[in-house]
Amino acid sequence: MSVVLFVAGLAVTTYLLRLAGVSAAASGRVGGPGFGAAAAALPVALLAAVVIVQAAPGGTPSVRLAVAAAVAGLCARRTGFLPAVLLGTLAGALLP
């Protein structure tokens, strides 16, 4: 039951974050160039928080997770979010 509540909470949080961004853009209260970057980073941060809790339950991430995160972070500077995640996953999976 707690997993269902957790997923429902994440869905509501994501919906409210997206609604806040759309509402702010529609009302013209969008401030400076940093607002768009911050709004784009919020869903990514939420996803990262969920993944790290599941990937490192003991508190210490594995080497595969560290390599995958590093590759995804480097790729995210040149590609979009989804290709960066896929390349990071591939790099972590290819480690011996």
N, C-alpha and C positions, 0 to 999 in steps of 0.2 A: 504494500500500500504506500509506503514511503517513497518508493521509486516513482510511482504514478504521480504523487504530489510534487516531487522534485521536477519531473519533466513538465508537468503543468505549470509550475512556477517559472521555469525557464521559458516556456512558450509565452506566458503573459509578460514576462520581463522583455523578451525580444519584441513582442508586439508593441509594448509601450515605448520602447526606445525608437522603433521605427516611426510610430505615430508622432512622437515628439519631434523628430527630424522633419517629417513632412509638415507638421503644424508650424514649426519655426520658419521653414522655407516659404510657406504660403503667406505667412503674416509679414514677411519682409524683415524679421528681426535677426536675420542671419548676420552674425558679426564676423568680421575679418576673414583672412584666408585660412586661419587655423581651425575655424569651426568645422569646415568640411572634412579635414583630416581627423579631427577628434570624433566626429560623428561616424566616420568610416572605421575607426579603430575600436569603437565600443563593441560591436558584434564579434570582432576577431578576439578581443580580450575575453569576452564571455565564453567563447568556444575554447580558448586556450585554458581558461580556468577549469572548465569541465574535463578537458582531456588530461591535464596534469594530475588531477585528483585520481583519475582512473588508471593512468599510466605509471604512477609512482606511489602506490598505496603505503609503502613503508617509509616514505619520506625521501628516499634517495633514488633519483632517476637512473635508469640503465644507460649504458654507453650508446646503445642504439637510439634511445630517445634523444640524447644529447646531440648525436650526429644528425639525426633527422631534423631536429629543431634548428641546428646551425645551417644546414643546407636549405631548409625552407625559408629561413630568415634572409639568407643571401639571395635566394631566387626571388623573393618577394620584392626586392628592390628593382628588379628588371621585368618581372612578369606579373600577372595578376595573382589573386589569392588562391584560386583553385589550382592553377599549374604549380605554384610554389608548394602547396600542401601535397600534391601528387609526387613531385620530385623529392620532397623531404621523406615521404613514406617509402619511396623506392630506394633512396639512399640508406635508410634505416633497415630495410628488408634485405639489402644486399650485403650487409656486414656479416662476417663469419660468426 
